[in-house]
Amino acid sequence: MYSFEERLQIDLVEAMKRRDKEAVDTIRLVKADLDILKIKKGRSADLSQDDITAMLRRLIKQRREAADQYRLGGAYDRAEKELEEAKLIFSKTEAKAKNLVNDGDFVRKKDIVCKITGPAKAILKGERLALNFICRMSGIATETKMLVDKCKKINPKISVAATRKTTPGFRKYEKKAVKIGGGETHRFGLYDAFMIKDNHIKVAGSIEDAIKKVKQKVRDKIIEVEVENEEDALLAANLDVDVIMLDNFTPDCAKKVAKKIKEINSNILIEVSGGVTPENITNYAFFADRISLGHLTHSVKSKDFSLEIT
């Protein structure tokens, strides 16, 4: 099976053999920016050769400038939106996008948030990918903002964080959306911090052995331990870790254990995760320092945006 880069190179060679200049230009455009790998992959899915529907433009010899607008549609009264990625996508198709609002702003149904100008074909090439980014990221940012506001009314110092339960290849943008919504990105990968979980503990033999082995190797990384019962939580607290995650605790049990941890070491950050939903999240906000939930990135519904030519 070919990698993405290999497939692009094959498509480029084939397009050059066909002397298909537009396909060659499109593929080279996709290959141009190695710093936006996900955008490249998205454009490759739509444009590995060319936009055959937009090629109808050739038949009628129509060459005009089109001014297009994003409109917020559907049943949503308010949504946060993310436009920088869309602007970048259109720049790669040789269209120009002008954002009419800022990333993180609330907008209402049918508000125009962006105006795109350029050849019709250039705009149509980037339409679906740009909308995919805006709709998905806006849904995440809006949900994050709602949950952050609910929790901060109870505990102004609390943070609401995402997890690594993200769409493959899209983590960078989903985490960015969480941040725009006022949430915490938490770990981007396995390299950010030491997270000692149940399987690590099984491999090490015990939670105490796992923590001690990590401490022997680590000097400048945060050490977080995931625990599933009070005994392990208090053991971890006595071993002076940075963060203790209470996994799948009921609110009452978590509150009791969190108090005991703070009595041992008040500097330990208490994180609650597992079984947290938009419906019960405020039950944990009274005592937790951080609440993390996969819901922000794996269960959020995209917001409804559309592009209309005017």
Order of alpha helices (4+ residues) and beta strands (2+ residues): alpha-alpha-alpha-alpha-beta-beta-alpha-beta-beta-beta-alpha-beta-alpha-beta-alpha-alpha-beta-alpha-beta-alpha-beta-alpha-beta-alpha-beta
